[in-house]
Amino acid sequence: MGMRYKKILLFLLIICITTISGCWNKKELNELSIISALGIDKNEEGEYVKTFQIINPKNVAGALQGGGGGQGPAVTVYSATGKTILDSHYMGSTKISRRLYMAHTNLLVISEELAREEGIIKILDAFERDPEIRPTTTIVIAHEAKAEDIVKSLTAIDNIPADKVVKTLETSERVWGGELKVTLQGVIKKLTDSGTDPLITGVRVIGDPEKGKKIENIQASELDATLEADGLAIFKNGKLINWLHGDNARGAVWVLDKLKKTIVNLEWEGVKDVIGYQVMRQNTEVSAAIKNEQPEITVHVRAEGDIREVRNPVKLSDPDVLRKIEKLAEKEIKRQIEGSVEFAKENKTDIFGFGDEVHRSYPDAWKDFGKDWQETVFPEIKVDVKVDAFIRRTGLRNNSYLSDYENSH
Amino acid sequence: MEQAKISAYQLFVLIVMFTVGSALMLPLASEVKQSAWLAILLGMGGGFLLYLIYHGLYQYYPNILPTEYVQKLLGKTFGRVLGFIYILYFMYLAARVLRDFGEMLLTFAYEDTPLFIANALLIIVIVYTVRKGIEVIARTGELLFVLAGLLAISGLILIIASGVIDTANLKPVLEKGLGALLKTTATQTLYVPFGEVVVFAMILPYLNKSEKAKRAGLLALTLSGVTLALVAAINISVLGVSLLSRSQFPLLSSIQMIQIAGFLERLDVYFMLTLIIGGFCKIGIYTYVAIIGTADLFNIKESSQLSFPIGLIILLLSIIIASNFSEHIQEGLQIVTLYILFPMQVIIPVLLLVIAFFKNRKKNNN
């Protein structure tokens, strides 16, 4: 190999290194608008209104370092309208100086009105198809609000409102169990299954949405407008038809086996809400059987937990008493689950995936039931709820000081 | 045929990397839904038989390339024509895999980059490697095998740890019936990727210890078959049937579901690395085989001289074989398997083996 040839080769290599590594698809950080949340509404003309919550990096950094940063809000919000989801997305570029970047979008808010009237089926394809947006993006419904109100509200502690909502759902799902953090992909999966329908958590603005937009909102100790997770939206044929609240919502979360911890209030000697039973871990198994040519569902819950509060003297040191309380807890949990099953049956929508269970266990029988599962079979289905509750500990005390107090008076 | 030797272990690695290669990323046997993994295992069983056929031919002619022994079996003219057809087959499949590779890169990462550039960059690297001969390809394969193994193991741990696997999705098994399963096996998984090991008929003569060819090949097919079936089962468990059948790249969708501890997420790079390693090995082997076949058939002494022209043909072919991705995939499923893979991987080798059997029996009798 001659010297000359080597020189040419070296020259070519340098050219390659400098040009090829330049990347065709470069996306510089300071040329991007990082979208943290997206809201979707529909206006009177029937067009989609998309609201972009864009992170304002300077102000987020300032808050994290404890001052020294910008004075403005952590996010800036823009809206754009269009006839399709993608259309409204690109119309956004007429208002936003930088390239819209969705890889960090972790919240998608859909307005209740849109979910009720048009349904959510037609709007999700654009998101599933896009390689930039994550399939694990959380979806919520703006409960009795416009999606833009949720997206525009500023929040304290977690400066980025999208983070605040997602973290609230995560924490609430973990310690209370009345909410579900559902993802884009999870919703699409349930929409496409014939034997189940999705449940999506609602988020509402408590207070005045107009005040929520202003930076003053987060400069007070009590916010003028705050975002709160409220209820589970139940869907049928892709349209929102009703809301599950309170114990009914929690019953549904029990059945879906998504509940991690929760508090169950128990009645004691005829007085309501005396004992606080904290469930520490639980496991739910749903199984299907076919009896007399009709499907039957068994929901088997196994819960373990502690007694963490008594408001009347209860002799917790006595194992027999604990056994009695376990029975009460089983009854209460069963009541919650049955309440939620009844609610779903009335609405004729199988939010628990009982149909899927029948499909998996009896693929042949499913051919008969599957066709009108939601309309006729599910509302009549027999659901047997079995609960085994166990009390493991009673906290740092055995009997409550309430017993001593009563004895001394 | 170049003067080079590879070890049985290197052959094993090459077969594994080749068969797992691009098959790992594309949906396999999605018609049978929950039973896709079964179809892959059945395909592997068929692959064993096919490999034994190729191996049987190899035992009759352990020291010469198939392009040469077809001339002994069928006579000079027919043998040359058939050899030439096989070279076209290797080049066409190299182009197909290159197209798969480029389409994947463009779909999920480089949407603004022209397909030509993505494909050209990979083929340049491959041409460079292939010029160096089979020994270098084999050693590169060994290195990449370790990397791919680490990726596979860590990926498996991550996907289990993130708790996204729901084995209930695997039920009901055999919903479409046994017939549909056998049909999918016979029309798809048998050929892609297992029947594709027909290219190794061109590589077996380089093996230093010919008696180890059978063991290495069958073990390699077992490892790749089990890997592919496991990945298929994981994809179904993570994604569910409906999403799986809509996914262009199920493995990517599964990887994107991983979310651990709030920061281990969006691990698309796993897919990217698997894609590049698998694509490199598979296209590399096809390209190499096309080159040595051409050199053998046309008596070209320096086979490495052919690297650039053949690389260029494969590159151009990869661009013109289809006008869009859906067309490319449909061609692969409906036309290529029936009219190209079936005759090239099954019918012709079986006929050749029968002819070789009778010719050699005559010889032995004499």
Interface residues (C-beta under 8 A of the other chain):
Chain A: I20 W24 N25 A103 P131 R134 P135 T136 Q185 I188 K189 T192 D193 D356 H359 R360 S361 P363
Chain B: T107 F108 A109 Y110 E111 D112 T113 P114 I117 L121 A168 K171 P172 E175 L239 G240 S242 L243 S253 Q256 M257 Q259 E265 R266
